């Protein structure tokens, strides 16, 4: 995928170090996305900078759009002011996500890495706003759900044991999500959506844990096979 087809990400924080750290974390999971920090004031103090935000938006924008993540209310005001001074055509493709800084930036970056469009990347960021309790709810298996009429659909599944040293921590989980996003079929990991990064990470799966990768879509066999192969390979960590 060409660079210009991916959404860029801007991380606005009152702390220069915090913004840089979030960008570093997100880049581990989305190495091909333009993720730019805009932290601190122009003279290195705690605060936000109109010029830094404006510069970061320009650097992150490859033509497809930019999603901006902010840590506190005044950072949002700075970002909104910066947007007011953008050219009309640029402003139309910039969105400020109502999302927690770290989780939102990670979720948005993974969605952008997968080639998702602007509004989808915003939704990915904002889906991280429910907090840990919501993530745990999302990570619950679907076995207790009320069954619906599935016709003659046959469940396709594979079970593998995680062999990489850190299990499904941030980078492997992101790799799994990016691969799952390449398939239109819905695939689950231990009952939760394989395209939901935060829910997969909330499962807390470690080395030695068994993972079931499954789908109820008869066209999803290839997706299950690909995800199972990735997990069985140790996500390149061996």
Order of alpha helices (4+ residues) and beta strands (2+ residues): beta-alpha-beta-alpha-beta-alpha-alpha-beta-alpha-alpha-alpha-beta-alpha-beta-beta-alpha-beta-alpha
